[in-house]
Amino acid sequence: MITENILVAGRKVTNGWTKGTLLSVEAGVARVALTDGTVREVEAATLRHSRGRPAKVNPGALVRSEVDALVATSEGFCQDAIALLFARQTSDEQISKHTVWDNDLGYRADHALRGSRLALKSPCGWTGEDFATAREVLSRYSGTQLFEVAALHLGRSTGEADTLVAGVLADLASMA
């Protein structure tokens, strides 16, 4: 009995020399996230599923290295990401500019004051020092909370997350 090799996004795949998590397949080319955080494109026909649990694929099928590249190169992304993290703080945390709750959302305690100040500062008034501070803060969240806003900046559809993030960013922009 011959079975067709149907590749499923989020599953572990290999072709002998490439091992990782399948992100997507388009026109016979597969995007595979390797364990070192890089993405490799390989011919889809050469891949097969390997053992292991399905991986959690984040919105837009991004990997941390792609988010890190946005943090390093895009000022607009840095401003939006800082605003998004601030919006994820609870209302009492936003007022006090400190992290009170251990809920894995928004800023960590050591970033709350700097991140909140940047989020509340008008984006057109950011200096080079502000962008450096933002990049330092955001580097801690590039593998967790920034996938949705990165998918928006890279033009990758993520469905409901797009609407949520776009709404948060629009609300914060109207406050500035």
C-alpha positions as CSV (number, residue, x, y, z in Angstrom):
1,M,0.0,0.0,0.0
2,I,1.4,3.4,-1.0
3,T,0.6,6.4,1.2
4,E,1.0,10.0,0.2
5,N,3.4,12.0,2.4
6,I,1.1,14.8,3.5
7,L,3.1,17.5,5.5
8,V,1.3,19.2,8.4
9,A,2.5,22.6,9.7
10,G,3.6,22.5,13.3
11,R,4.9,18.9,13.0
12,K,8.5,17.9,13.3
13,V,10.1,17.0,9.9
14,T,13.4,15.8,8.5
15,N,15.1,14.9,5.3
16,G,18.2,13.5,6.8
17,W,20.3,16.7,6.8
18,T,17.5,19.2,7.8
19,K,15.6,18.6,11.1
20,G,13.1,21.1,12.5
21,T,9.5,22.2,12.7
22,L,7.5,22.7,9.5
23,L,6.2,26.3,9.3
24,S,4.6,26.3,5.9
25,V,4.6,24.8,2.4
26,E,4.0,26.9,-0.7
27,A,4.7,25.9,-4.4
28,G,6.7,22.8,-3.3
29,V,9.0,24.8,-1.0
30,A,8.8,24.2,2.7
31,R,9.9,26.6,5.4
32,V,11.4,24.7,8.3
33,A,12.3,26.3,11.7
34,L,15.6,24.7,12.8
35,T,16.4,24.2,16.5
36,D,18.9,27.1,16.4
37,G,16.1,29.5,15.6
38,T,16.9,30.0,11.9
39,V,14.6,29.2,9.0
40,R,15.6,27.1,6.0
41,E,13.7,26.6,2.8
42,V,13.9,23.1,1.4
43,E,12.1,21.2,-1.3
44,A,8.9,19.8,0.3
45,A,9.1,16.5,-1.5
46,T,12.3,15.6,0.3
47,L,10.7,16.0,3.8
48,R,9.0,13.4,5.9
49,H,7.5,13.6,9.4
50,S,9.8,12.6,12.2
51,R,9.0,11.5,15.8
52,G,8.1,13.9,18.5
53,R,5.2,16.0,19.7
54,P,3.7,18.6,17.4
55,A,5.3,22.0,18.0
56,K,3.3,25.1,18.9
57,V,3.5,27.2,15.8
58,N,3.1,30.9,16.6
59,P,1.0,33.4,14.6
60,G,2.4,34.0,11.1
61,A,4.7,31.0,11.4
62,L,7.5,33.2,12.7
63,V,10.6,32.2,14.6
64,R,12.5,34.3,17.2
65,S,15.3,35.2,14.8
66,E,12.8,37.0,12.5
67,V,11.4,38.9,15.5
68,D,15.0,39.7,16.7
69,A,15.7,41.1,13.2
70,L,12.7,43.4,13.4
71,V,13.8,44.6,16.8
72,A,17.2,45.4,15.5
73,T,16.2,47.2,12.3
74,S,12.6,48.6,12.5
75,E,11.9,51.7,14.6
76,G,8.2,51.4,13.8
77,F,8.1,47.8,15.1
78,C,9.9,48.9,18.3
79,Q,7.3,51.6,18.9
80,D,4.4,49.2,18.2
81,A,5.9,46.4,20.3
82,I,6.5,48.7,23.3
83,A,2.9,50.0,23.1
84,L,1.6,46.4,22.8
85,L,3.4,45.3,25.9
86,F,2.2,48.3,27.8
87,A,-1.4,47.6,26.7
88,R,-1.0,44.1,28.1
89,Q,-0.3,45.5,31.6
90,T,-3.3,45.6,33.9
91,S,-4.8,49.0,34.5
92,D,-3.2,49.3,38.0
93,E,0.2,48.4,36.5
94,Q,-0.2,51.0,33.8
95,I,-1.0,53.7,36.4
96,S,1.8,52.8,38.7
97,K,4.3,51.9,35.9
98,H,5.3,48.8,37.9
99,T,4.5,45.1,37.4
100,V,2.3,43.9,40.2
101,W,0.8,40.6,38.9
102,D,2.8,37.5,37.8
103,N,0.6,36.7,34.8
104,D,3.2,36.4,32.0
105,L,1.6,39.4,30.2
106,G,3.2,42.8,29.6
107,Y,6.5,43.8,31.1
108,R,8.6,42.0,33.6
109,A,9.2,43.9,36.9
110,D,12.7,45.0,35.8
111,H,11.3,46.5,32.5
112,A,8.0,48.0,33.7
113,L,9.2,51.5,34.5
114,R,11.3,52.0,31.3
115,G,8.8,50.4,29.0
116,S,5.8,52.3,30.4
117,R,7.6,55.6,30.1
118,L,8.5,54.8,26.5
119,A,4.9,53.7,25.7
120,L,3.5,56.9,27.1
121,K,6.0,59.1,25.3
122,S,5.0,60.4,21.9
123,P,6.6,58.2,19.3
124,C,7.6,61.2,17.3
125,G,9.6,62.4,20.3
126,W,11.7,59.2,20.7
127,T,15.5,59.8,20.6
128,G,18.2,57.4,19.6
129,E,18.7,56.6,23.3
130,D,14.9,55.8,23.5
131,F,15.2,53.3,20.6
132,A,18.3,51.7,22.2
133,T,16.3,51.3,25.5
134,A,13.4,49.8,23.6
135,R,15.6,47.4,21.8
136,E,17.2,46.3,25.0
137,V,13.8,45.7,26.6
138,L,12.2,44.1,23.6
139,S,15.0,41.5,23.2
140,R,13.6,39.8,26.3
141,Y,10.2,39.3,24.7
142,S,11.0,38.4,21.1
143,G,10.4,34.7,21.7
144,T,7.1,35.2,23.6
145,Q,4.8,38.1,23.3
146,L,5.9,39.9,20.1
147,F,4.9,37.3,17.4
148,E,1.5,38.9,16.7
149,V,2.9,42.4,16.1
150,A,5.8,41.0,14.1
151,A,3.3,39.1,11.9
152,L,1.5,42.4,11.3
153,H,4.7,44.2,10.4
154,L,5.8,41.4,8.0
155,G,2.4,41.2,6.3
156,R,1.6,37.7,7.4
157,S,-2.0,36.9,8.1
158,T,-2.8,35.7,11.6
159,G,-6.6,36.1,11.7
160,E,-8.1,37.3,15.0
161,A,-4.7,38.2,16.4
162,D,-4.4,40.9,13.7
163,T,-7.6,42.5,14.7
164,L,-6.7,42.5,18.4
165,V,-3.2,43.9,17.9
166,A,-4.3,46.5,15.3
167,G,-7.0,47.7,17.7
168,V,-4.6,48.0,20.6
169,L,-2.1,49.9,18.6
170,A,-4.8,52.2,17.2
171,D,-6.1,53.0,20.7
172,L,-2.6,53.8,22.0
173,A,-1.9,56.0,18.9
174,S,-5.1,58.0,19.6
175,M,-4.0,58.6,23.2
176,A,-0.6,60.0,22.1
